[in-house]
């Protein structure tokens, strides 16, 4: 963005949160930006790119490697309203207390340690994340889950936008809080319950807009999704995507995950 004659920007690596760039400048035909020193284990890495056919094509150095990258513009979303009166289709139970065969496990280095115990889906971290076989565009997601001390999980909408799941009862809300659009938008209020109690999330996503309630309290009101979350499965934002349940951080229990498509 540009303001007061100065350029500024945010950077999102493959994982983690977006960070403010240390510097952004246009030098001749190149866009040059630099990370803060020590960010993402890099000593103030510099990125240089030029426009080529509407894309940013450039390089950056990491230790003794040169990494090539290509940047594309974010999508142009149609006007969307998560609060509108929607026509819903047939609900899809990704987990109903009996089976989680509706999930594929995301390939990775961790073993698969998800299991059903007394009708509850739980993990023994670190384990792979769970990714639904089904893909969805606009929908309502309802989930019931339970946390323990320092639990840290997440529900990725379309496999790209994480709604944070976190033990943060009583803490002031920020962009990493329970039910934050992770790294980008904090919840309106902290509506978390104490650990050990069942929590209920009700999320509606339409286009790039999200309305969500946590434990009956509205925490997002047609909030705009600014960009993908670190750890997203892809960046093809206008395409349908799966539901991803994060299991590689800490232990969590899910009693229900239901997705109802919007027609």
TIBANU-184838 format. One record per residue (C-alpha): residue number from 1; x, y, z; residue in one letter. Coordinates in Angstrom, 1 decimal. Layout:
% residues N
    i      xx      yy      zz  aa
  NUM       X       Y       Z   a
...
***
This chain:
% residues 263
    i      xx      yy      zz  aa
    1     0.0     0.0     0.0   x
    2     1.0     3.6    -0.4   x
    3     0.4     6.4     2.1   x
    4     2.0     9.8     2.6   x
    5     4.3     9.1    -0.3   x
    6     5.7     6.0     1.4   x
    7     5.2     2.3     0.5   x
    8     4.5    -0.3     3.1   x
    9     3.6    -4.0     3.0   x
   10     2.9    -7.2     4.8   x
   11     4.7   -10.6     4.2   x
   12     3.3   -14.0     4.8   x
   13     5.6   -17.0     4.6   x
   14     4.6   -20.6     4.0   x
   15     3.6   -20.8     7.7   x
   16     3.1   -18.5    10.6   x
   17     1.6   -15.0    10.6   x
   18     1.9   -12.0     8.3   x
   19     4.6    -9.6     9.3   x
   20     5.2    -5.9     8.5   x
   21     8.0    -5.5     6.0   x
   22    11.1    -3.5     7.1   x
   23    11.2    -1.7     3.8   x
   24     9.5    -1.5     0.4   x
   25    10.7     0.4    -2.6   x
   26    10.6     0.6    -6.4   x
   27    14.1     0.8    -7.8   x
   28    14.0     1.3   -11.5   x
   29    11.8    -1.5   -12.8   x
   30    12.2    -3.6    -9.7   x
   31    10.1    -3.9    -6.6   x
   32    12.4    -4.5    -3.7   x
   33    11.3    -5.4    -0.2   x
   34    13.0    -6.6     2.9   x
   35    12.0    -8.6     6.0   x
   36    12.9    -7.4     9.5   x
   37    16.2    -8.8    10.8   x
   38    15.7   -12.2    12.4   x
   39    12.3   -12.9    10.9   x
   40    11.5   -16.5     9.8   x
   41    15.1   -17.4    10.8   x
   42    16.4   -15.2     8.0   x
   43    18.8   -12.2     8.5   x
   44    16.6    -9.5     6.9   x
   45    16.1   -11.4     3.7   x
   46    15.7    -9.2     0.6   x
   47    13.3    -9.9    -2.3   x
   48    13.6    -8.4    -5.8   x
   49    11.1    -8.7    -8.6   x
   50    10.0    -7.3   -11.9   x
   51     6.6    -7.3   -13.7   x
   52     6.4    -9.9   -16.4   x
   53     3.0   -10.5   -18.1   x
   54     1.1    -9.2   -15.1   x
   55     3.0   -11.3   -12.6   x
   56     5.9   -10.5   -10.2   x
   57     8.9   -12.6   -11.1   x
   58    11.8   -12.5    -8.8   x
   59    14.4   -14.0    -6.5   x
   60    15.5   -14.1    -2.9   x
   61    18.5   -15.6    -1.1   x
   62    18.3   -18.0     1.8   x
   63    21.7   -19.0     3.1   x
   64    23.6   -20.4     0.1   x
   65    20.5   -20.9    -2.0   x
   66    18.7   -18.6    -4.5   x
   67    15.0   -19.1    -4.5   x
   68    12.8   -18.1    -7.5   x
   69     9.3   -16.9    -6.9   x
   70     6.3   -15.8    -8.8   x
   71     3.7   -13.4    -7.4   x
   72     0.1   -13.0    -8.7   x
   73    -2.6   -10.5    -7.7   x
   74    -5.3   -11.5    -5.3   x
   75    -8.6   -12.4    -6.8   x
   76   -11.4   -10.0    -7.5   x
   77   -14.2   -11.2    -5.3   x
   78   -17.8   -10.8    -6.3   x
   79   -19.9    -8.7    -3.8   x
   80   -20.6   -11.1    -0.9   x
   81   -22.5   -11.0     2.4   x
   82   -22.2   -13.7     5.0   x
   83   -25.2   -12.2     6.8   x
   84   -27.7   -12.5     3.9   x
   85   -30.5   -15.0     4.0   x
   86   -29.1   -18.1     2.4   x
   87   -30.6   -21.2     0.9   x
   88   -28.9   -24.2     2.4   x
   89   -28.3   -27.7     0.9   x
   90   -28.0   -31.0     2.7   x
   91   -25.6   -31.0     5.7   x
   92   -22.5   -33.1     5.4   x
   93   -21.2   -34.6     8.7   x
   94   -17.4   -34.8     8.4   x
   95   -17.5   -36.2    11.9   x
   96   -20.6   -37.4    13.6   x
   97   -19.2   -39.3    16.6   x
   98   -19.0   -42.5    14.7   x
   99   -16.6   -42.2    11.8   x
  100   -14.0   -39.9    10.4   x
  101   -13.6   -41.7     7.1   x
  102   -14.7   -38.6     5.4   x
  103   -11.3   -37.2     6.0   x
  104    -8.1   -37.8     4.1   x
  105    -4.8   -37.3     6.0   x
  106    -2.6   -34.6     4.7   x
  107     0.8   -36.1     3.5   x
  108     3.6   -35.2     5.9   x
  109     6.3   -36.5     8.1   x
  110     4.2   -37.1    11.2   x
  111     2.4   -40.4    11.9   x
  112    -1.4   -40.6    12.0   x
  113    -2.5   -40.6    15.6   x
  114    -6.1   -39.5    15.3   x
  115    -8.5   -41.9    17.0   x
  116   -12.1   -42.1    18.1   x
  117   -12.5   -42.5    21.9   x
  118   -16.0   -42.9    23.3   x
  119   -17.5   -41.1    20.2   x
  120   -14.9   -38.3    20.3   x
  121   -12.3   -37.6    17.7   x
  122    -9.0   -36.8    19.3   x
  123    -5.3   -36.7    18.4   x
  124    -2.0   -37.5    20.1   x
  125     0.3   -34.8    18.7   x
  126     2.3   -34.3    16.8   x
  127     0.2   -35.8    14.0   x
  128    -0.9   -35.0    10.5   x
  129    -3.7   -32.5     9.9   x
  130    -7.0   -33.9     8.7   x
  131    -8.3   -32.8     5.3   x
  132   -11.9   -33.5     4.0   x
  133   -12.3   -35.4     0.8   x
  134   -15.2   -33.1     0.0   x
  135   -14.6   -29.5    -1.3   x
  136   -16.9   -26.6    -0.6   x
  137   -17.4   -23.0    -1.8   x
  138   -19.9   -21.1     0.3   x
  139   -21.1   -22.9     3.5   x
  140   -22.0   -23.0     7.1   x
  141   -19.7   -24.9     9.4   x
  142   -20.7   -26.1    12.9   x
  143   -18.1   -27.6    15.2   x
  144   -18.1   -28.8    18.8   x
  145   -14.7   -29.3    20.4   x
  146   -12.9   -29.3    23.8   x
  147    -9.5   -27.9    24.7   x
  148    -6.9   -28.5    27.3   x
  149    -4.2   -26.2    28.8   x
  150    -2.4   -24.4    26.0   x
  151    -4.4   -26.2    23.3   x
  152    -3.7   -24.8    19.8   x
  153    -5.5   -26.0    16.8   x
  154    -7.4   -24.5    13.9   x
  155   -10.2   -25.0    11.4   x
  156    -9.2   -24.0     7.8   x
  157   -12.1   -22.9     5.6   x
  158   -11.6   -24.1     2.0   x
  159    -8.2   -25.3     3.3   x
  160    -7.0   -21.6     3.1   x
  161    -8.3   -19.5     5.9   x
  162    -7.7   -20.6     9.5   x
  163   -10.3   -19.9    12.2   x
  164    -8.0   -20.2    15.2   x
  165    -8.8   -22.7    18.0   x
  166    -7.0   -21.8    21.2   x
  167    -7.0   -22.0    24.9   x
  168    -7.2   -18.3    25.8   x
  169   -10.1   -18.0    28.3   x
  170   -10.2   -14.5    29.8   x
  171    -7.4   -13.0    27.6   x
  172    -7.9    -9.8    25.6   x
  173    -8.7   -10.5    21.9   x
  174    -6.0   -10.1    19.2   x
  175    -5.3   -11.5    15.8   x
  176    -4.1   -14.8    17.2   x
  177    -7.1   -15.3    19.6   x
  178    -9.6   -18.1    19.7   x
  179   -11.8   -17.7    16.5   x
  180    -9.5   -15.0    15.1   x
  181    -9.1   -15.2    11.3   x
  182    -5.6   -16.2    12.1   x
  183    -3.0   -13.5    11.8   x
  184    -5.3   -11.0    10.1   x
  185    -8.5   -10.2    12.0   x
  186    -9.1   -10.5    15.8   x
  187   -12.5   -11.6    17.1   x
  188   -14.8    -8.8    18.2   x
  189   -14.8   -10.2    21.8   x
  190   -13.2   -13.1    23.6   x
  191   -16.0   -15.7    23.9   x
  192   -13.9   -18.7    24.9   x
  193   -15.0   -21.1    27.6   x
  194   -12.5   -22.5    30.2   x
  195   -10.6   -25.6    29.3   x
  196   -12.5   -28.9    29.7   x
  197   -15.8   -27.4    28.6   x
  198   -17.3   -28.1    25.2   x
  199   -17.1   -25.1    22.9   x
  200   -19.3   -24.5    19.8   x
  201   -18.3   -22.6    16.7   x
  202   -20.8   -21.6    14.0   x
  203   -19.2   -20.1    10.9   x
  204   -20.6   -18.9     7.7   x
  205   -18.3   -18.1     4.7   x
  206   -19.6   -16.5     1.5   x
  207   -17.0   -15.3    -1.0   x
  208   -14.4   -13.4     1.1   x
  209   -16.8   -12.6     4.0   x
  210   -17.1   -14.4     7.3   x
  211   -19.7   -14.2    10.1   x
  212   -19.0   -16.4    13.1   x
  213   -20.3   -17.0    16.6   x
  214   -18.4   -18.7    19.4   x
  215   -20.4   -20.2    22.2   x
  216   -23.4   -18.2    21.1   x
  217   -21.6   -14.8    20.9   x
  218   -20.9   -13.1    17.6   x
  219   -17.2   -12.8    17.1   x
  220   -17.1   -11.8    13.4   x
  221   -19.8    -9.8    11.6   x
  222   -19.4   -10.1     7.8   x
  223   -15.7    -9.7     8.3   x
  224   -13.5    -9.4     5.2   x
  225   -10.9   -12.1     4.6   x
  226    -7.8   -10.2     3.7   x
  227    -5.6   -13.1     2.5   x
  228    -4.8   -16.8     3.0   x
  229    -3.3   -18.1     6.2   x
  230     0.1   -19.5     6.7   x
  231    -0.1   -23.3     6.2   x
  232    -2.9   -23.0     3.5   x
  233    -3.1   -25.9     1.2   x
  234    -3.0   -23.7    -1.9   x
  235    -3.7   -20.1    -3.0   x
  236    -6.3   -20.8    -5.7   x
  237    -8.8   -18.7    -3.8   x
  238   -11.8   -18.7    -6.2   x
  239   -11.8   -22.5    -6.3   x
  240   -13.7   -24.7    -3.9   x
  241   -11.6   -26.1    -1.1   x
  242   -11.7   -28.7     1.7   x
  243   -12.0   -28.4     5.5   x
  244    -8.7   -28.9     7.3   x
  245    -8.5   -29.7    11.0   x
  246    -5.1   -28.9    12.5   x
  247    -3.7   -31.6    14.6   x
  248     0.1   -31.1    14.5   x
  249     0.3   -28.7    17.4   x
  250    -1.5   -29.8    20.6   x
  251    -4.2   -32.1    21.8   x
  252    -7.8   -31.3    21.0   x
  253   -11.2   -33.2    21.0   x
  254   -13.9   -32.9    18.4   x
  255   -17.4   -34.1    18.9   x
  256   -18.9   -32.7    15.7   x
  257   -17.9   -31.2    12.4   x
  258   -20.8   -30.4    10.1   x
  259   -20.7   -28.5     6.8   x
  260   -23.9   -27.3     5.2   x
  261   -23.4   -25.9     1.6   x
  262   -25.0   -22.7     0.5   x
  263   -26.8   -23.2    -2.8   x
***
